[in-house]
Amino acid sequence: WLSTGLFPQEIMIGLPSVSTIERIKICTANVRVVTLEISETMKGTDFKEVFEVELDRRPPGRKRQRYVSSSISTKKFNAQYLRFRFHSGWKAFAAMYSVEAEGAPIEHIVSSS
């Protein structure tokens, strides 16, 4: 994803099923403030904010590196949709190169009566 300026902007990612997520890792360039919102619904409605974070302009000690890889630990949460909102950038153009969501699908247990 690459912005052309004019914040805020957003990306929504749908998972195959509701999953328990333990950690989010994103690789970005020039993204300053990002919020993660989640939805457990099949239609991707009723979003709740999980976190908002201000990212470093560059990795500490690396003046020439353009990409920032951020691993964000949160309390476990269940989600089928992840919505990233980019509120501001360090420059007019910002990018997100990758997203990793660590966790596992929730298995639905059917009880027989």
C-alpha angles and dihedrals in degrees: 000000000000126000125215093206126267104110143239103062132158145204124201121202122193121209121210091246141353107295138185108241121201104173139012123209122189132180113209144162123214094351110141109174123020132173126200117211124180139202128195094192124105091233096049098246134130098046122196125199115245099177146339118208138178109222127212117260090232134355110281111271095010110100096171100044111101101191126078118202110199125188109197118194117200137164110284114274137179120236144158094184129040118197118193115197117196108206099176144352137215087238135014092266119057132171141194112207102179145003126201122188113191115206143076139266116264110246113221110226115209113203119208118221 
